[in-house]
Amino acid sequence: MTQTTLRSIPNVGPAIEKDLRLLGIEEPSDLTGRDGFAMYEELCVRTGERHDPCVIDVFLAAVHYAETGEARTWWSFTPERKAKMQAQSTAHD
């Protein structure tokens, strides 16, 4: 992978770049093996606020890109996020 900056990752703009850096992610290779859902939870804890769940989609897209080199829109991960969140919600009922 020749991408060397976070902003070179599709779907990563200034706000997501800032969030990634807050999580200790400095370059695309730091995303390999990460869990977008866990990253989101960590971000919420570190900032002390609940972020829009679409941030999970962007994290999933960024991890996917870092691991495969395939660029996908962040919203293509929305069904996966919603299904996992629904499954977690049902498991807690």
C-alpha positions in Angstrom: 0.0 0.0 0.0 1.5 3.3 -1.0 -0.8 5.5 1.0 1.1 7.3 3.7 -1.3 9.9 5.1 -4.6 9.5 6.8 -6.1 11.9 4.4 -5.1 9.7 1.5 -7.7 7.1 2.7 -11.0 7.4 0.9 -13.8 9.0 3.1 -11.2 10.5 5.5 -11.5 14.3 5.8 -10.2 16.7 8.4 -12.7 15.7 11.1 -12.2 12.0 10.8 -8.4 12.5 10.6 -8.6 14.3 13.9 -10.6 11.5 15.4 -8.2 8.9 14.2 -5.2 10.8 15.6 -7.1 11.0 18.9 -7.2 7.2 18.8 -3.4 7.0 18.3 -3.7 6.2 14.6 -1.1 8.2 12.7 -0.9 6.4 9.3 -3.0 4.0 7.2 -1.1 0.9 8.3 -2.2 1.6 11.9 -5.7 0.7 10.9 -4.9 -2.9 10.0 -6.6 -5.3 12.3 -8.6 -2.6 14.1 -12.3 -2.9 14.9 -14.4 0.0 13.7 -17.0 -0.5 16.4 -14.3 -0.6 19.2 -12.7 2.5 17.7 -16.1 4.3 17.8 -16.6 3.3 21.5 -13.1 4.5 22.3 -13.7 7.8 20.5 -16.9 8.4 22.5 -15.1 7.7 25.8 -12.1 9.9 24.9 -14.3 12.8 23.8 -16.9 12.4 26.5 -19.7 12.5 23.9 -21.8 10.2 21.8 -20.9 10.6 18.1 -23.2 10.0 15.1 -23.2 6.2 14.5 -22.2 7.0 10.9 -18.7 7.5 12.2 -18.6 3.7 12.7 -19.3 3.4 9.0 -16.4 5.7 8.1 -14.1 3.7 10.5 -15.2 0.4 8.9 -14.5 1.8 5.4 -11.1 3.1 6.5 -10.1 -0.2 8.1 -11.4 -2.1 5.0 -9.3 0.1 2.8 -6.2 -0.3 4.9 -6.6 -4.0 4.9 -7.6 -4.6 1.3 -6.8 -1.5 -0.8 -10.5 -1.5 -1.9 -12.1 1.9 -1.7 -15.8 1.7 -0.8 -18.1 4.5 0.2 -18.7 4.8 3.9 -22.4 4.4 3.5 -21.9 0.9 1.9 -21.0 -0.2 5.5 -24.3 1.2 7.0 -26.3 -2.1 6.6 -23.5 -4.0 8.3 -23.4 -1.5 11.2 -27.1 -1.5 11.6 -27.3 -5.3 11.5 -24.6 -5.7 14.2 -26.1 -3.0 16.4 -29.6 -4.7 16.1 -28.1 -8.0 17.0 -26.3 -6.5 20.0 -29.6 -4.8 21.1 -31.5 -8.0 20.7 -28.9 -9.9 22.7 -29.3 -7.5 25.6 -33.1 -7.8 25.8 
